[in-house]
Amino acid sequence: MSYNNSYNNPPSMPMGTVLNGNILTKKGWIPYKKKSGAKSGTTKHGKLYVSAWNASKTKGLVKISAFENSLSKEYTKKNSNEVRVSMMFEIFYNSTGVKVLELGFFNTTTGVVVLGKVGLTIATKAPNGGFCGTYKKK
């Protein structure tokens, strides 16, 4: 009778599963280091905010922040519950010190923002603590 250690050989876990600070790969469990994150919420004054970061080898650390201000507007779709809020996003590249401003629409229902000018997408309601990453333009 053989002994099966379920932690080292989990039969039902897919590749990329994160458990106890480790990630499952073809080579086994290796330490997992988070590469991006995002969150959203409301301030004490009832205004929305979005905060995100991404660490990559090519761009270095990128910090993104946005707050609802007096120029922000809410947009609702006629046939759905989706609410989008226009916000000014500040993208700061830590390695070069460059700041980029871009107008974006934060979807409060899904928690997603797409910043087309810099090629970033932010998902604040992702199950792993938020996501901020690049996407390929069509």
Stockholm file with secondary structure:
# STOCKHOLM 1.0

chainA/1-138         MSYNNSYNNPPSMPMGTVLNGNILTKKGWIPYKKKSGAKSGTTKHGKLYVSAWNASKTKGLVKISAFENSLSKEYTKKNSNEVRVSMMFEIFYNSTGVKVLELGFFNTTTGVVVLGKVGLTIATKAPNGGFCGTYKKK
#=GR chainA/1-138 SS CCCCCTTTSCTTCCTTCEETTEEEETTEEEECCCCEEEEEEECTTSCEEEEEEEEETTTEEEEEEEECCTTCCEEECTTSCCEEEEEEEEEEETTTTEEEEEEEEEETTTTEEEETTTTEEEETTCTTTCEEEECCCC
#=GC SS_cons         CCCCCTTTSCTTCCTTCEETTEEEETTEEEECCCCEEEEEEECTTSCEEEEEEEEETTTEEEEEEEECCTTCCEEECTTSCCEEEEEEEEEEETTTTEEEEEEEEEETTTTEEEETTTTEEEETTCTTTCEEEECCCC
//
